[in-house]
Amino acid sequence: MTESILNFPSKSLNLSVLGGEVMKFIVCPSCGEDIVIKDLYEGVEIQCELCSSVLIYEDGKFILLDTNEEFNPEDLEKDFSESEEEEYEDEFDYDEYDRYYEE
């Protein structure tokens, strides 16, 4: 029996809807590249387009075939929070930038 991504508990998967299509964004554990998952069910194989690593979804976890390492979906979830962007902006000293270019 295959269970679609739509039936997974919302606490474990952060879903995005683009153009009427439900998608899940994760990060490749090998290279850090974004991976888009359009369908998630037991036994599905997901391949990273950048490094060609293969993940299999079994028992609610992703298994990296290269190393047999297991990952929880929450650990690989792509974080779209604005807090990262705000932290980056706070690190930049605009006053120092202005002083440099005024001279």
MODELLER restraints for C-alpha pairs under 7 A, 6 or more apart:
rsr = mdl.restraints
at = mdl.atoms
rsr.add(forms.Gaussian(group=physical.xy_distance, feature=features.Distance(at['CA:2:A'], at['CA:41:A']), mean=5.70, stdev=0.5))
rsr.add(forms.Gaussian(group=physical.xy_distance, feature=features.Distance(at['CA:2:A'], at['CA:42:A']), mean=6.19, stdev=0.5))
rsr.add(forms.Gaussian(group=physical.xy_distance, feature=features.Distance(at['CA:3:A'], at['CA:41:A']), mean=5.15, stdev=0.5))
rsr.add(forms.Gaussian(group=physical.xy_distance, feature=features.Distance(at['CA:3:A'], at['CA:42:A']), mean=6.84, stdev=0.5))
rsr.add(forms.Gaussian(group=physical.xy_distance, feature=features.Distance(at['CA:4:A'], at['CA:39:A']), mean=6.53, stdev=0.5))
rsr.add(forms.Gaussian(group=physical.xy_distance, feature=features.Distance(at['CA:4:A'], at['CA:40:A']), mean=5.83, stdev=0.5))
rsr.add(forms.Gaussian(group=physical.xy_distance, feature=features.Distance(at['CA:4:A'], at['CA:41:A']), mean=5.39, stdev=0.5))
rsr.add(forms.Gaussian(group=physical.xy_distance, feature=features.Distance(at['CA:5:A'], at['CA:39:A']), mean=5.86, stdev=0.5))
rsr.add(forms.Gaussian(group=physical.xy_distance, feature=features.Distance(at['CA:5:A'], at['CA:40:A']), mean=4.81, stdev=0.5))
rsr.add(forms.Gaussian(group=physical.xy_distance, feature=features.Distance(at['CA:5:A'], at['CA:41:A']), mean=6.39, stdev=0.5))
rsr.add(forms.Gaussian(group=physical.xy_distance, feature=features.Distance(at['CA:12:A'], at['CA:73:A']), mean=6.64, stdev=0.5))
rsr.add(forms.Gaussian(group=physical.xy_distance, feature=features.Distance(at['CA:12:A'], at['CA:74:A']), mean=6.13, stdev=0.5))
rsr.add(forms.Gaussian(group=physical.xy_distance, feature=features.Distance(at['CA:13:A'], at['CA:73:A']), mean=6.85, stdev=0.5))
rsr.add(forms.Gaussian(group=physical.xy_distance, feature=features.Distance(at['CA:13:A'], at['CA:74:A']), mean=6.93, stdev=0.5))
rsr.add(forms.Gaussian(group=physical.xy_distance, feature=features.Distance(at['CA:14:A'], at['CA:24:A']), mean=6.67, stdev=0.5))
rsr.add(forms.Gaussian(group=physical.xy_distance, feature=features.Distance(at['CA:15:A'], at['CA:22:A']), mean=6.55, stdev=0.5))
rsr.add(forms.Gaussian(group=physical.xy_distance, feature=features.Distance(at['CA:15:A'], at['CA:23:A']), mean=5.87, stdev=0.5))
rsr.add(forms.Gaussian(group=physical.xy_distance, feature=features.Distance(at['CA:15:A'], at['CA:24:A']), mean=5.13, stdev=0.5))
rsr.add(forms.Gaussian(group=physical.xy_distance, feature=features.Distance(at['CA:16:A'], at['CA:22:A']), mean=5.73, stdev=0.5))
rsr.add(forms.Gaussian(group=physical.xy_distance, feature=features.Distance(at['CA:16:A'], at['CA:23:A']), mean=5.29, stdev=0.5))
rsr.add(forms.Gaussian(group=physical.xy_distance, feature=features.Distance(at['CA:16:A'], at['CA:24:A']), mean=6.19, stdev=0.5))
rsr.add(forms.Gaussian(group=physical.xy_distance, feature=features.Distance(at['CA:17:A'], at['CA:23:A']), mean=6.15, stdev=0.5))
rsr.add(forms.Gaussian(group=physical.xy_distance, feature=features.Distance(at['CA:22:A'], at['CA:38:A']), mean=6.45, stdev=0.5))
rsr.add(forms.Gaussian(group=physical.xy_distance, feature=features.Distance(at['CA:23:A'], at['CA:36:A']), mean=6.55, stdev=0.5))
rsr.add(forms.Gaussian(group=physical.xy_distance, feature=features.Distance(at['CA:23:A'], at['CA:37:A']), mean=5.59, stdev=0.5))
rsr.add(forms.Gaussian(group=physical.xy_distance, feature=features.Distance(at['CA:23:A'], at['CA:38:A']), mean=4.69, stdev=0.5))
rsr.add(forms.Gaussian(group=physical.xy_distance, feature=features.Distance(at['CA:24:A'], at['CA:36:A']), mean=5.80, stdev=0.5))
rsr.add(forms.Gaussian(group=physical.xy_distance, feature=features.Distance(at['CA:24:A'], at['CA:37:A']), mean=4.92, stdev=0.5))
rsr.add(forms.Gaussian(group=physical.xy_distance, feature=features.Distance(at['CA:24:A'], at['CA:38:A']), mean=6.43, stdev=0.5))
rsr.add(forms.Gaussian(group=physical.xy_distance, feature=features.Distance(at['CA:25:A'], at['CA:34:A']), mean=6.72, stdev=0.5))
rsr.add(forms.Gaussian(group=physical.xy_distance, feature=features.Distance(at['CA:25:A'], at['CA:35:A']), mean=5.75, stdev=0.5))
rsr.add(forms.Gaussian(group=physical.xy_distance, feature=features.Distance(at['CA:25:A'], at['CA:36:A']), mean=4.81, stdev=0.5))
rsr.add(forms.Gaussian(group=physical.xy_distance, feature=features.Distance(at['CA:25:A'], at['CA:37:A']), mean=6.19, stdev=0.5))
rsr.add(forms.Gaussian(group=physical.xy_distance, feature=features.Distance(at['CA:25:A'], at['CA:77:A']), mean=6.26, stdev=0.5))
rsr.add(forms.Gaussian(group=physical.xy_distance, feature=features.Distance(at['CA:25:A'], at['CA:78:A']), mean=5.42, stdev=0.5))
rsr.add(forms.Gaussian(group=physical.xy_distance, feature=features.Distance(at['CA:26:A'], at['CA:34:A']), mean=5.91, stdev=0.5))
rsr.add(forms.Gaussian(group=physical.xy_distance, feature=features.Distance(at['CA:26:A'], at['CA:35:A']), mean=5.29, stdev=0.5))
rsr.add(forms.Gaussian(group=physical.xy_distance, feature=features.Distance(at['CA:26:A'], at['CA:36:A']), mean=6.61, stdev=0.5))
rsr.add(forms.Gaussian(group=physical.xy_distance, feature=features.Distance(at['CA:26:A'], at['CA:76:A']), mean=5.11, stdev=0.5))
rsr.add(forms.Gaussian(group=physical.xy_distance, feature=features.Distance(at['CA:26:A'], at['CA:77:A']), mean=4.38, stdev=0.5))
rsr.add(forms.Gaussian(group=physical.xy_distance, feature=features.Distance(at['CA:26:A'], at['CA:78:A']), mean=4.73, stdev=0.5))
rsr.add(forms.Gaussian(group=physical.xy_distance, feature=features.Distance(at['CA:27:A'], at['CA:33:A']), mean=5.56, stdev=0.5))
rsr.add(forms.Gaussian(group=physical.xy_distance, feature=features.Distance(at['CA:27:A'], at['CA:34:A']), mean=4.66, stdev=0.5))
rsr.add(forms.Gaussian(group=physical.xy_distance, feature=features.Distance(at['CA:27:A'], at['CA:35:A']), mean=5.77, stdev=0.5))
rsr.add(forms.Gaussian(group=physical.xy_distance, feature=features.Distance(at['CA:27:A'], at['CA:76:A']), mean=5.23, stdev=0.5))
rsr.add(forms.Gaussian(group=physical.xy_distance, feature=features.Distance(at['CA:27:A'], at['CA:77:A']), mean=6.28, stdev=0.5))
rsr.add(forms.Gaussian(group=physical.xy_distance, feature=features.Distance(at['CA:27:A'], at['CA:78:A']), mean=5.78, stdev=0.5))
rsr.add(forms.Gaussian(group=physical.xy_distance, feature=features.Distance(at['CA:28:A'], at['CA:34:A']), mean=6.29, stdev=0.5))
rsr.add(forms.Gaussian(group=physical.xy_distance, feature=features.Distance(at['CA:28:A'], at['CA:35:A']), mean=6.48, stdev=0.5))
rsr.add(forms.Gaussian(group=physical.xy_distance, feature=features.Distance(at['CA:28:A'], at['CA:48:A']), mean=6.58, stdev=0.5))
rsr.add(forms.Gaussian(group=physical.xy_distance, feature=features.Distance(at['CA:31:A'], at['CA:51:A']), mean=6.67, stdev=0.5))
rsr.add(forms.Gaussian(group=physical.xy_distance, feature=features.Distance(at['CA:33:A'], at['CA:50:A']), mean=6.81, stdev=0.5))
rsr.add(forms.Gaussian(group=physical.xy_distance, feature=features.Distance(at['CA:35:A'], at['CA:48:A']), mean=6.34, stdev=0.5))
rsr.add(forms.Gaussian(group=physical.xy_distance, feature=features.Distance(at['CA:41:A'], at['CA:57:A']), mean=6.97, stdev=0.5))
rsr.add(forms.Gaussian(group=physical.xy_distance, feature=features.Distance(at['CA:42:A'], at['CA:57:A']), mean=5.68, stdev=0.5))
rsr.add(forms.Gaussian(group=physical.xy_distance, feature=features.Distance(at['CA:42:A'], at['CA:58:A']), mean=5.27, stdev=0.5))
rsr.add(forms.Gaussian(group=physical.xy_distance, feature=features.Distance(at['CA:43:A'], at['CA:56:A']), mean=5.96, stdev=0.5))
rsr.add(forms.Gaussian(group=physical.xy_distance, feature=features.Distance(at['CA:43:A'], at['CA:57:A']), mean=5.30, stdev=0.5))
rsr.add(forms.Gaussian(group=physical.xy_distance, feature=features.Distance(at['CA:43:A'], at['CA:58:A']), mean=5.55, stdev=0.5))
rsr.add(forms.Gaussian(group=physical.xy_distance, feature=features.Distance(at['CA:44:A'], at['CA:56:A']), mean=5.63, stdev=0.5))
rsr.add(forms.Gaussian(group=physical.xy_distance, feature=features.Distance(at['CA:44:A'], at['CA:57:A']), mean=5.59, stdev=0.5))
rsr.add(forms.Gaussian(group=physical.xy_distance, feature=features.Distance(at['CA:45:A'], at['CA:54:A']), mean=6.55, stdev=0.5))
rsr.add(forms.Gaussian(group=physical.xy_distance, feature=features.Distance(at['CA:45:A'], at['CA:55:A']), mean=5.68, stdev=0.5))
rsr.add(forms.Gaussian(group=physical.xy_distance, feature=features.Distance(at['CA:45:A'], at['CA:56:A']), mean=4.57, stdev=0.5))
rsr.add(forms.Gaussian(group=physical.xy_distance, feature=features.Distance(at['CA:45:A'], at['CA:57:A']), mean=6.78, stdev=0.5))
rsr.add(forms.Gaussian(group=physical.xy_distance, feature=features.Distance(at['CA:46:A'], at['CA:54:A']), mean=5.60, stdev=0.5))
rsr.add(forms.Gaussian(group=physical.xy_distance, feature=features.Distance(at['CA:46:A'], at['CA:55:A']), mean=5.06, stdev=0.5))
rsr.add(forms.Gaussian(group=physical.xy_distance, feature=features.Distance(at['CA:46:A'], at['CA:56:A']), mean=6.25, stdev=0.5))
rsr.add(forms.Gaussian(group=physical.xy_distance, feature=features.Distance(at['CA:47:A'], at['CA:53:A']), mean=5.64, stdev=0.5))
rsr.add(forms.Gaussian(group=physical.xy_distance, feature=features.Distance(at['CA:47:A'], at['CA:54:A']), mean=4.43, stdev=0.5))
rsr.add(forms.Gaussian(group=physical.xy_distance, feature=features.Distance(at['CA:47:A'], at['CA:55:A']), mean=6.29, stdev=0.5))
rsr.add(forms.Gaussian(group=physical.xy_distance, feature=features.Distance(at['CA:48:A'], at['CA:54:A']), mean=6.50, stdev=0.5))
rsr.add(forms.Gaussian(group=physical.xy_distance, feature=features.Distance(at['CA:54:A'], at['CA:64:A']), mean=6.05, stdev=0.5))
rsr.add(forms.Gaussian(group=physical.xy_distance, feature=features.Distance(at['CA:54:A'], at['CA:65:A']), mean=5.73, stdev=0.5))
rsr.add(forms.Gaussian(group=physical.xy_distance, feature=features.Distance(at['CA:55:A'], at['CA:62:A']), mean=5.91, stdev=0.5))
rsr.add(forms.Gaussian(group=physical.xy_distance, feature=features.Distance(at['CA:55:A'], at['CA:63:A']), mean=5.30, stdev=0.5))
rsr.add(forms.Gaussian(group=physical.xy_distance, feature=features.Distance(at['CA:55:A'], at['CA:64:A']), mean=4.61, stdev=0.5))
rsr.add(forms.Gaussian(group=physical.xy_distance, feature=features.Distance(at['CA:55:A'], at['CA:65:A']), mean=6.00, stdev=0.5))
rsr.add(forms.Gaussian(group=physical.xy_distance, feature=features.Distance(at['CA:56:A'], at['CA:62:A']), mean=5.47, stdev=0.5))
rsr.add(forms.Gaussian(group=physical.xy_distance, feature=features.Distance(at['CA:56:A'], at['CA:63:A']), mean=5.12, stdev=0.5))
rsr.add(forms.Gaussian(group=physical.xy_distance, feature=features.Distance(at['CA:56:A'], at['CA:64:A']), mean=6.70, stdev=0.5))
rsr.add(forms.Gaussian(group=physical.xy_distance, feature=features.Distance(at['CA:57:A'], at['CA:63:A']), mean=6.33, stdev=0.5))
rsr.add(forms.Gaussian(group=physical.xy_distance, feature=features.Distance(at['CA:61:A'], at['CA:70:A']), mean=6.33, stdev=0.5))
rsr.add(forms.Gaussian(group=physical.xy_distance, feature=features.Distance(at['CA:61:A'], at['CA:71:A']), mean=5.60, stdev=0.5))
rsr.add(forms.Gaussian(group=physical.xy_distance, feature=features.Distance(at['CA:61:A'], at['CA:72:A']), mean=4.96, stdev=0.5))
rsr.add(forms.Gaussian(group=physical.xy_distance, feature=features.Distance(at['CA:61:A'], at['CA:73:A']), mean=6.15, stdev=0.5))
rsr.add(forms.Gaussian(group=physical.xy_distance, feature=features.Distance(at['CA:62:A'], at['CA:70:A']), mean=5.67, stdev=0.5))
rsr.add(forms.Gaussian(group=physical.xy_distance, feature=features.Distance(at['CA:62:A'], at['CA:71:A']), mean=5.07, stdev=0.5))
rsr.add(forms.Gaussian(group=physical.xy_distance, feature=features.Distance(at['CA:62:A'], at['CA:72:A']), mean=6.35, stdev=0.5))
rsr.add(forms.Gaussian(group=physical.xy_distance, feature=features.Distance(at['CA:62:A'], at['CA:73:A']), mean=6.70, stdev=0.5))
rsr.add(forms.Gaussian(group=physical.xy_distance, feature=features.Distance(at['CA:63:A'], at['CA:69:A']), mean=5.63, stdev=0.5))
rsr.add(forms.Gaussian(group=physical.xy_distance, feature=features.Distance(at['CA:63:A'], at['CA:70:A']), mean=4.53, stdev=0.5))
rsr.add(forms.Gaussian(group=physical.xy_distance, feature=features.Distance(at['CA:63:A'], at['CA:71:A']), mean=6.32, stdev=0.5))
rsr.add(forms.Gaussian(group=physical.xy_distance, feature=features.Distance(at['CA:64:A'], at['CA:70:A']), mean=6.50, stdev=0.5))
